[in-house]
Amino acid sequence: MEHARVQTPSGIAAIRDLQESDIQNVVTYWHEGSAEHLDYLGIDRQLLGSSENTYTRFHCALRSGHPDQPNIAFAITLDDEFVGYTLLNRYDPQINFSHWHITNVRRRAAGLSTALYPHRIKTYFDTTPIARLIHQTRTRNVGVNRMLDKYVPVAETAIIDHPDGVARPGEFHIRYVLRADVPRLFEIVGGWTGA
C-alpha cells in the first residue's frame, strides 16, 4: 500500500509498505556497504548481526495490519525505484522510535527526507495507535539534524547508553512528536511553498 506521494526536484518520492522483494536492498545496505558509513552512523556490529539476522528482522517488519505489531517497515521510493526505508519500533503508546535510511548513495542529500518528513510521520500515526514518537539522532549527524530542525526542536541532548536499534552508545539529540503535531508539520511545508 502506498501512503504518500510527493513531487520533488529529483522526481516523485513516495512512501509505501515494505515488500518482501525490497528486503534484499536493506540487507545489501547494511552488509555490503562501506565500513566508514557504518562507523559514521555509530553502528554496533554485534547488534547488527549477520545478513540473515537483518533479513529476518525486516521480514518480521513487513506490515501485517495487526494493531500490536512491534516493528513496521516502509519503503522510500523515487520514481518508483527503491531508494531507502524507514522502520518504526514500537514499545508502548509513548515510547516509539523511528529510523530512516536512504540506502541509495546517489540519492542522499537530494531533499527526499525533508520532502517526505510530514508524510512519514503521518504514516506512522495513521497505521498504528501510537501517541508519541521519539527521534534519537547522533549530534554529529549534521544532515539529519538540519532536516529535523526544520520541523521539530531538540528537547534535550544526552549520552544514551542503550539507544534504540543497532546503534552504539553516544551523544544524541532527542526530539518528541505527538499525534497532535501532524497538522503543524504540513503547515510548515505550506509556509515554504505558499500552499
Buried (B, 14 or more C-beta within 10 A) or exposed (E): EEBBBBEBEBBEBBBBBBEEEBBBBBBEBBBEEEEEEBEEBBBBEEEBBEBEBBBEBBEEBBBEEEEEBEBBBBBBBBEEEBBBBBBBBBEEEEBBBBBBBBBBEEBBEBEBBBBBBBBBBBBBBEBBEBBBBBBBBBEEBEEBBEBBEEBBEBEEEEEBEEBBBBBBEBEBBBBBBEBEBBEEBBEEBEEEEEE
